[in-house]
């Protein structure tokens, strides 16, 4: 493990951030981190309980909100989509925070619930029934269905038709369990019940789910001499009211309290966690004293109940008739450790059985098998989640200190060492975020080999396997990019493409845009592939335009054949290889292309981009020997050229209805038919590479004709996406980057190399809405949002009310075309 970056608060004289007790943090599947601090104002002598949300790619761009909680925040929990977060406090108030306008740096409190005056000790969203298991031992398989399988798992509660009902469950300090259900109309149904008849203090609790739709709650009163209790909770809706039923399950005593040598050594249970939210059969316990801790891993098993010999002689037990009992058995325990300050559990649903402590050599160091323990001396250990054997270690007590802290101050400081008070592992377990006792955030890389020497192929295989997992689930893959070195990029992109091509056609169609976005983010990490980033983003834009324009076509009669007009267009354009656009157009039913004039006019900016890009590509064909030139990969991409060819035909037909919607070209001759010329050259180029396995070089006549294009038409400047201002590319040299919340880094020592100059927009140059293709001017007056991953910029509010444009905008209203989240930009961004 090593530190990637550290982000701390600016030290102010009159108000500063101090860590709350307890301090909590949570990491979403979209790589957003939520954490708490208390803002201490020395003038007013009070504390404001703050919730901070950051994107791991822009950690300095923190969104801080006054939570409105009157007491300290005890729990934070993300939902399964990573777009909502719950916060609960020591006064029993629970608040649900949602993104405003799908912006990662704009949040609002929408709904909530409360158990007045009863501190919440555990909190969780109800399970939605979706569970995708990873089969690490099959990471070399060709089919995604073998590597990742959908596990049969019932939601905690279902609506009519089997749709999972949303809501949350919380456990309070007095032994109450409260469930809140979100109805489709926005109302909240809340119900509260006691976990058992004899209520007692609950110092620690955790929530897990069973495959049958039940909820399991584990509780402890904090004393190691008391049993750890388990309860089954069933939630139902009866007569429009939420009903909770509870049942006591087998309990356990920690092994260290039954060992005579350690009986009174560890008086307090300090951490109680299920190994996973959907793994209620395995639990992790930590007992501590003032200086040291011990960790135990327990498993719930079904065992045969022993029957006395007398009863066996009367009625012999045969086969399955033997009575069974559920019993907790200890799986493993550590030796005496330094005092544990925080625990972080893996989120990867790896399929492991209770007895599967010895796995194959090539998978026993897989990241998702480890959990993290932070200690008061500032160190962090990664241990196997079942055997608790050491897998990796990080010593951070010296590196955690602030840069401006002087040696004299260090000597005078008699307080405890700086250590993590809250930790979270990323969703692939390749990164670890920790909030320390100064309220500072540290981002640690966790090697795919878990500190062991594995050959390059094995490390690449681990990264590839996790990239595929993110591709299938839709999770963000930023934490995987932390480990990709420039020399790995080409290999990973090729292998990812190979694995993708092995899947069936239906799955390929579902994942078609996600793999392009993944390739773009990988290529950004190497100087030799940086130009391809522009190509991949242009391809995402092309796919979106093609789908949108084709979806506007309508069949002329209701009783049409199975194929849609868009499918027929693709089929006809691929069969008819004529270089004359009008001859291709004759074979189409033009009545299917009839649209309203206002609709056609509103699409002109998108149509113009298609025309400009085709002209740019053809004009760059004579320079095809230079792979660093943007657009290079399109010259060998038959599928993309085929899409451009289809769109040119559609545009030609629409131009007959509304000439003003056609792309505008600046030509040297008034009589020249620019569309026909470009279509003819595009078709010739497409014929050279229409079959992926039989790509031929373009002939000299085609190259000569393309050489003449600049003298016939004005070649447009293509507005490529700007180089993103994120942190990932600055972490390549594995040196610690120090950042400050609220202050964009000056990036001293990280100058943009000359090869990027073509893509960097100078200050004062006109800016563009990358998705609407509208010019915003040098100093935009409209509010804009930018993508957290690719840097794409677009206006926050739609300037157009035409249905077709709204349909286009719906494609990226929640996420950018590359899958990244949106964040609000300052009004006059530079």
ZIZICOR-V659792 format. One record per pair of residues at least 4 apart in sequence whose ideal C-beta (glycine too) atoms are under 6 Angstrom apart, sorted by the first residue. I is the first residue (numbers start at 0). J is the second residue. If there is no record, write none. Layout:
<<I	J> <I	J>>
This chain:
<<0	391> <0	393> <0	443> <0	445> <1	444> <2	443> <2	735> <3	442> <3	444> <3	730> <4	442> <4	736> <4	738> <5	441> <5	737> <6	58> <6	440> <6	738> <6	740> <7	439> <8	16> <8	740> <9	739> <11	15> <13	41> <14	40> <16	36> <16	38> <16	438> <17	37> <17	39> <18	22> <18	420> <18	436> <18	438> <19	35> <19	37> <19	71> <22	35> <22	420> <22	421> <22	434> <23	35> <23	75> <23	421> <24	34> <24	421> <24	423> <24	434> <25	33> <25	75> <25	76> <25	77> <26	32> <26	423> <26	425> <27	31> <27	77> <27	81> <28	81> <28	426> <28	474> <29	81> <29	475> <29	820> <30	55> <30	475> <30	477> <31	52> <31	54> <32	53> <32	432> <33	52> <33	75> <33	84> <34	51> <34	434> <35	50> <35	72> <36	49> <36	438> <37	46> <37	48> <38	47> <38	49> <39	46> <47	65> <48	66> <48	68> <48	72> <49	63> <50	64> <50	66> <50	86> <51	61> <51	63> <52	62> <53	58> <53	61> <54	103> <54	787> <55	477> <56	477> <56	725> <56	726> <56	787> <57	725> <58	738> <59	738> <59	740> <59	742> <59	743> <61	740> <62	104> <64	106> <66	86> <68	72> <68	88> <69	90> <70	88> <70	89> <70	90> <71	89> <72	86> <72	88> <73	87> <73	89> <73	119> <74	87> <74	119> <74	122> <75	86> <76	85> <76	122> <76	123> <77	81> <77	84> <78	83> <78	124> <79	127> <82	98> <83	95> <83	97> <84	96> <85	95> <85	122> <85	167> <86	94> <87	93> <87	119> <87	122> <88	92> <89	118> <91	113> <91	114> <91	115> <91	116> <91	117> <92	113> <93	111> <93	112> <93	169> <94	108> <94	111> <95	109> <95	110> <95	111> <96	106> <96	108> <97	109> <98	102> <99	105> <99	107> <101	813> <101	821> <102	821> <102	822> <102	823> <103	820> <103	822> <104	822> <104	823> <105	823> <110	187> <112	179> <112	189> <114	171> <114	177> <114	191> <117	171> <117	173> <118	172> <119	169> <119	171> <120	170> <120	172> <120	201> <120	204> <121	170> <121	204> <121	205> <121	206> <122	169> <123	168> <123	206> <124	167> <125	155> <125	166> <126	154> <126	155> <126	208> <127	154> <127	163> <128	152> <128	153> <128	154> <128	163> <130	150> <130	152> <130	277> <130	348> <131	147> <131	149> <132	148> <132	150> <132	348> <132	350> <133	147> <133	349> <134	146> <134	350> <135	349> <135	362> <135	365> <136	359> <136	362> <137	145> <137	146> <138	464> <140	145> <140	146> <141	501> <143	147> <143	471> <143	502> <147	471> <152	210> <153	211> <153	212> <154	163> <155	212> <155	234> <156	164> <156	234> <157	161> <157	163> <158	162> <158	164> <164	180> <165	181> <166	179> <166	180> <166	181> <167	179> <168	178> <168	206> <169	177> <170	176> <170	204> <170	216> <171	175> <172	201> <174	193> <174	194> <174	198> <174	199> <174	201> <175	191> <175	193> <176	192> <176	194> <176	232> <177	191> <178	190> <178	234> <178	241> <178	243> <179	187> <179	189> <180	188> <180	241> <182	186> <188	241> <190	241> <190	243> <192	243> <193	198> <194	230> <194	245> <195	247> <200	220> <201	218> <202	220> <202	221> <203	219> <203	271> <204	218> <205	217> <205	271> <205	272> <205	273> <206	216> <207	215> <207	273> <207	276> <207	279> <208	214> <208	277> <209	213> <209	279> <213	231> <213	233> <214	232> <215	231> <215	279> <216	230> <216	232> <217	229> <217	271> <217	282> <218	228> <219	227> <219	268> <219	271> <220	225> <221	267> <221	268> <223	253> <223	256> <223	265> <223	266> <223	268> <223	286> <224	256> <226	250> <226	252> <227	251> <228	250> <229	248> <230	245> <230	247> <231	246> <231	248> <232	245> <233	244> <234	243> <235	242> <237	242> <249	325> <249	327> <251	327> <252	256> <253	284> <253	286> <253	295> <254	295> <254	329> <254	332> <255	261> <255	265> <255	286> <255	293> <265	286> <265	287> <265	288> <265	293> <267	287> <268	286> <269	285> <269	287> <270	285> <270	342> <271	284> <272	283> <272	342> <272	344> <273	282> <274	278> <274	281> <274	384> <280	299> <281	298> <282	297> <283	296> <284	295> <285	292> <285	294> <285	339> <286	293> <287	292> <287	338> <290	338> <291	335> <291	338> <292	336> <292	338> <292	339> <293	333> <294	333> <295	329> <295	332> <296	330> <296	331> <296	387> <297	327> <297	329> <298	328> <298	330> <298	353> <299	325> <299	327> <300	328> <301	323> <301	325> <302	324> <302	326> <303	321> <304	322> <304	324> <306	310> <306	311> <306	316> <311	315> <316	320> <316	321> <330	385> <331	386> <331	387> <333	387> <337	374> <337	376> <338	375> <339	372> <340	373> <340	375> <340	418> <341	373> <341	419> <341	421> <341	422> <342	372> <343	371> <343	422> <343	423> <343	424> <344	370> <345	367> <345	370> <345	424> <345	428> <346	426> <347	367> <347	428> <349	367> <351	355> <356	385> <356	386> <358	362> <358	363> <364	448> <364	449> <364	451> <366	428> <366	429> <366	445> <366	447> <367	428> <368	383> <368	384> <369	381> <369	390> <370	384> <371	379> <371	381> <371	422> <371	431> <372	380> <373	379> <373	419> <373	422> <374	378> <375	418> <376	396> <376	416> <377	395> <377	396> <377	399> <377	416> <377	417> <377	418> <378	394> <379	393> <380	392> <381	390> <381	391> <382	387> <382	389> <383	388> <383	390> <390	449> <391	449> <391	450> <395	399> <396	416> <399	417> <399	435> <400	404> <404	408> <417	435> <417	436> <418	436> <419	433> <419	435> <420	436> <421	434> <422	433> <423	432> <424	428> <424	431> <425	430> <425	478> <426	474> <427	465> <427	478> <427	479> <429	445> <429	478> <429	479> <430	478> <430	481> <431	443> <431	445> <432	442> <433	441> <434	440> <435	439> <444	481> <446	450> <447	458> <447	461> <447	462> <447	482> <448	453> <448	458> <453	457> <453	458> <459	463> <462	479> <463	494> <465	479> <466	476> <466	479> <469	474> <469	476> <470	510> <470	513> <480	727> <483	487> <483	524> <485	525> <487	491> <488	521> <488	524> <488	525> <488	528> <491	495> <491	521> <492	518> <492	521> <499	514> <502	506> <502	507> <510	514> <512	539> <512	542> <515	535> <515	538> <515	539> <516	817> <516	818> <518	535> <519	532> <519	535> <519	536> <522	528> <522	531> <522	532> <523	532> <530	627> <530	629> <531	632> <533	629> <533	719> <534	632> <536	720> <536	789> <538	639> <539	816> <541	642> <543	810> <543	816> <544	605> <545	642> <547	807> <548	649> <549	565> <551	803> <552	564> <552	565> <552	591> <554	559> <554	564> <555	590> <555	591> <562	566> <562	567> <564	591> <568	645> <571	575> <571	586> <572	644> <572	645> <575	583> <575	586> <577	582> <577	583> <578	679> <578	682> <580	651> <580	675> <580	678> <583	648> <584	648> <584	651> <589	652> <592	652> <594	598> <594	599> <596	657> <597	801> <598	801> <598	803> <599	653> <599	657> <599	660> <600	660> <601	799> <601	801> <601	803> <601	804> <602	606> <603	660> <604	772> <606	650> <606	660> <606	662> <607	662> <608	772> <609	646> <610	662> <611	715> <613	643> <613	677> <613	681> <615	717> <616	630> <616	633> <617	680> <617	705> <617	708> <618	708> <618	709> <618	714> <619	630> <620	705> <621	702> <621	705> <621	706> <623	634> <626	631> <629	719> <632	636> <633	639> <635	688> <635	694> <637	688> <637	689> <640	685> <641	685> <644	681> <644	685> <647	678> <651	674> <653	660> <654	658> <654	661> <664	673> <664	712> <665	713> <666	671> <666	673> <666	712> <667	711> <677	681> <680	704> <683	701> <685	689> <687	695> <687	697> <688	694> <697	701> <697	702> <708	712> <709	714> <718	767> <719	758> <720	789> <720	790> <720	791> <721	760> <721	790> <722	755> <722	758> <723	790> <729	736> <729	749> <738	744> <751	755> <755	759> <760	764> <762	829> <763	777> <765	774> <765	776> <765	777> <766	775> <766	779> <767	774> <768	773> <768	775> <768	793> <768	794> <769	791> <769	792> <770	793> <770	811> <775	779> <778	827> <781	794> <782	795> <783	792> <783	794> <783	824> <784	795> <784	821> <784	823> <785	790> <785	792> <785	824> <786	791> <786	815> <786	819> <787	819> <787	820> <787	822> <788	817> <788	819> <789	817> <789	819> <791	815> <797	808> <799	804> <808	812> <811	815> <811	816> <814	818> <815	819> <824	828>>
